[in-house]
C-alpha cells in the first residue's frame, strides 16, 4: 500500500531536498506540497531540477486539506510555526516528522531560553528525538518525530558511544564545526550573498548557537551527567556539507584503537554511519548528496586529546535524508529505502 506524503513548507532547501528523495522512494506518493510564496505554480517551474520528475503544484497551507490528503506529513517550516500546526495534525491521526527545532528539546524552559515561548509544551515529552542510530525502537512506535539539527547530528553520532562506554571524559569537549551556506536556508540574506561568502571563512553565533542545548541534551543523556560544551560554528564557501572537528579528553586507560573499536561496534548494524580506517579522515565531498556520516579519529600523543572528525551532508543526513530514514522506521519499512544513494563525485 502506497503511503501518501504531505510536505508543509516545500520551497526551502530542506523541502525541495525532501521532495527529491521522496520522488524515488518506492513506497510513497507525495500528494501535497505547500508554499505561500509559490502557491498555484508548478514545482518544476520554481525548481527546474524537478522538470520531468513531478507534475505537482504548490498549494497554500491548509491543515484540513493536508490532513485529508496525506498519511505522513513533514513539517519543513520555521521554528514556532511548527508548534502551531503539529497539534492539529496529530489530532487528526496523522504521523508527523518535524524538521524544525520546536520539539527537539525535552525541557520547555531550555527551549524558551534559546528560542521563544512554546505554545504546545504538552507534546515535548511525547516527541521522539529522531536520531535513528540512538532511538530506533522509539521511532518505530512514534507518531511525532523531532528531526535533529544538522550540526547536532554531526556531533552526537561520534560522541555518544564513547561517552556511554566511558572512553572519554564528559568535561572539556570542544566542537569546531564548518557548514556550507545552504545551512542558513533559502531566504534572502546579506550574510549569504555570493560576494559575502565567496573566498570567505568565518565563525558566527560564537557561544550562542541554538544547536548547543540540543547537543548538550543528548550528550548528557549518554554520559549520565550534565555536559557543557564549547561549540563554534563556521561558514565556509560551499553549497552543502558539514565537517565537525571534536576535541575530547580520553579516560586514562583509553587508547586510539579502543575508541575506534567502540564506534565500529556501536554502529555495526547502522548502514549510514561509516567509521574510517586508521589515519583516514572524512571529507565532505565523499558524503555530498548522501545520508551517510563518516567518522575518523586520532589521539594526539603529545597533548593526550582525542581528535574526532565527522562529515555529513547538512541537507540530506542533517535534515531531509534523515527525515526519510525516520519515516521508514516509523512505518516498518526497510530503513534505507530512498536514501541509499552513493555520493555525487566529484
N, C-alpha and C positions, 0 to 999 in steps of 0.2 A: 504493500500500500504506500503510495507516494505521500510524503509529508509536505504539507503546504506551509510555505515560509513567508513571513512579512518582515520587511526592513523599515524601521521607523528612523528616518533621517538618512537617506541613501545618497546624498550628493556630496558628502565629505569623503576624505580619503579612506576612512575605515568602512564607510558604507559601500563605496564602489569596489573596494577590495573584497568585501564580503560577497557582493554580487558576483564578482569574477570567479570566486571559489565555488559558490553555490551553483553556478550555471553548468559546472562539470560534475556536480555531485549526483550519483546515480539514483539516490533515493528521495530526492527533494524536488519541489517545483516552487519557484519564487512567484507568488501570486500578486503581491502588492509591495510597492516601494514608494516612500513618501519624500517630498521636498516642498517646502513652502515656496522657495525661490523659483523652482523649475516646474511647478505643478502644470500639468497639461502637455508638457514636452516629452518627446521620446527620450529614453535613457541614452540611446545611441547618438542623438543629436547633441546632447550635453557632453557625453564621453564617447568620442569616435572609436576608442579602443573596444567598445561594445558592439560596433557595427557587425551585423551578421550573427550576433550571439543571442540577442534578445529583442523582442518586439514590445517589451514593457514600456509604459509611460509613467512618469512621476505623477503622484496624486497629492492633494492636500492631506495633511494628517487628520484622520477621522478615526477615533479609537473604536467606535462601534463597528464601522466598516472593516477595520483591520481585524478586530476580534472575530468577525464573521468570515473573513476571507482566509485566515491563516491559523495553523495549529501551533506553530512556534514563532515567536516574534523576537527579533534582535533590535534592541534599542540603541541606536548609534547617535544619540543626542547629547547635548551638553549636560554637565552637572546641574542639578536642581530640576531640569526639565524631566529627567527620567523618573525621579521620585514622585512627580505629579501624575504620571501616566501608568506606571507599573501596577499600583494597586487595582486600577480598573481592569487591566488585562488579566491579572491573577483572579479577580472576582469572576471573570467570565470564562474561567477554566483554561486559560492559555498558559503555555510554558514560556518563560521569558529569560533571555540571556542579555544582560545589561552591560554595555561596553563603556558606560560612564563610571565615575567613582562613587556614585550615590549609595551603593550597598556593599562596598568593599571593606569598610571599617566597621567592626562589630560594636565599638563603643561610640554612642551618639555624641558624647562630649568631645571625643577626639575628632570626629568628623566635623563638628561645628566649629572647633578651634581652627581647623585648616581650610574649611570650605565655607559653608553658610548654615543657616538653620535647616534642620531636617524635618520635613512635614510628613514623613511616613516611617518613623522610627520603629514601629511595630514589626517591620519586615527585616530589620537589620540582623536579628538572631536567626531568622529563617534562611536568609540568603546564604548560599554556599560559595565560598571563595573558589573561583574556577581555575585553579592550577591542577590539571588532571593528574600529574605525577604524585601529588600530595593528597588529593581529596577525591580520587576516582570513585570510591564507593559511595560517598555522599552525593557526588554529582549524579550518579546513576539513579538516585531517588529524589532529586530536587525538582522543584517547579520554578525556582528563581536562582539564577546563577549570576554572581558578580564577577564578570570577566576581569582578570588582573590588568594592572597597568603595564606598559611596555618596559620601563626601567625596572620595576619590581620583578617582572618575570626573569630578566637577565641576571638579577642579583640573588633572588630567592633560590632558584634552581641549583646554583653551585654551593650555596652556603648551608641550606637546611640539613642535608645528610651529614655534613661534617660537624655541625652543632649537635645534632641528635646523637652522634657517635662519640661526642666529647673529644674530638680530634683537634678542634680549635677553640680558643677562648672566646666567650661572648663579649668581652670587652675589647676596645680599641680596634673595631672593624672600620676600615676606611674604604669607601667606594667611589671610584672615579669613572664616570660614565660619559660616553660620547654618542650623540644621536644625529641622524640626518634631519634635514629641515622639515620633512613631512610630519615629524612628531609634533609640530606646532599646529597642525591642522591646515585646512584648505582656505580658511578665511584670510582676506587681505590684511597684511600687517607689515609695517615698515621694517620690522626686525627680520623678516624672512624674504624681503625683496632680493632679487638676484645680486644687485650691487652691494647689498649689506652682508650677504652670506658668502659669495664667491671670494675665494682666497683668504677668507677669514677663519678664525678658530677661537671661540671664546667660551668662558664659563658664564652661567646665568643662574638665577634663583639660588645663589650660594647661601647655604644654611637655612633655606626656607622653601625648598621644593615640596610640593604637596604629595609626592610619592614617598617621602620619608616615613610618615607614620604607617603606611601600608607595608613597607619593607620591615620596619621595626615590629609590627604586629606579628608577622609570620616568623621572623627570627626569634622573637621572644617565646612564641608557642613551641618552637622546635627545641630551644635550649632550656625551657622551664624556668627562665629568669628574665628579668627586664633587660632588653638590649637597646642601647642607644648607638647610633651610627653617625659617622661623618659621611654625608652624601653630597657629591658635587657633580651636577650635570654640565655637559658642554655641547655646544652646537658646532657641527662640522659641515663643510660644504659638499654634501652628498644628499641624494634624494631620500634614501631609506637605509636603515640599519642601525644597530646599537652595539657598541663594544664597551663592555664594562671590565675594568681592572680593579680587583678587590684585594686589599691587604689585610691579612689576619695573622694572629699570633698562635702558632700551634701549641698544644699542650706539650709538656716536657718530653713525653715518650713518642710523640708523633713524628713519623718520617714521611718523606715525599711519597714513597710507594704506598704507605698506609692511606693517605688522602686519596690517591688515585684509585686504589682498590675499593675504598668506601664508596666513591662516586659510581664506579662501574657496577658494583653490587647493588646499589640503591636503584640504578636506572637500567638494569639488565632487561627488564620487561617493559621498558618505556622506549618505543621506537624513535621518538623525536628528540631525545637527549643523547648526544654523542660525546663520549669522553675521549679526547685525543691522546695519541701516544706520547710518551716522554719526549720532551724537547720540541714538541709541536704545539703551536698556539693558534687560536681562532683568527679568522679574517672575515669581515662582514661580507666580502664578495662571495664567500663559499656558502652563505645561507640566504642570499638575496632571493626573495620571492618564495621562500620555503617556510615550513612550520618547525624547522629544526633549531635546536640550541646546541652550539658547540662549546666545549669547555676544555681548557688546558690549564696546567698549573706547574709551579716550581716553588721549592723552598730556597730562599736566599740564605746560604750558609753563613755569610758574613753578618747579616742582621738578625737572622732567625725568623724572619717573617715568611709566611706563605703568600705567594702572589698567584691569584686565581683570575683567569681571563675567560670571559664568555662573549659569545656573539649571537645575536638574533636579528631577524628582520622585524623592525618595530611595527610594521603594518600587518604582517602575517602572524608570526609567532607571538608578537607583542600585542596583537589585537584580534583581527578577523579570523586568521587561521586557527588560533587558539579557541575562539568562539565556536567555530565549526567542530573542532575536536571535542569541545564540551557538549555540543548538541548531539554528536554521535554517541557519546557515552550516555547521555541523558535518555536517548531513545533506544538504547540497547543495540546500536549499530556497530560495525567494525570501526574502531577508533580512528583509523587513518583515512576513511573514505573522504575523498575530495581534497585532502591536504597532504598527499604523499609525494608531490612532485619534487624532482631534483632542482637544485639551484639554477638560476639563469646565469650562464657563464659564456663569455666574460660579461 
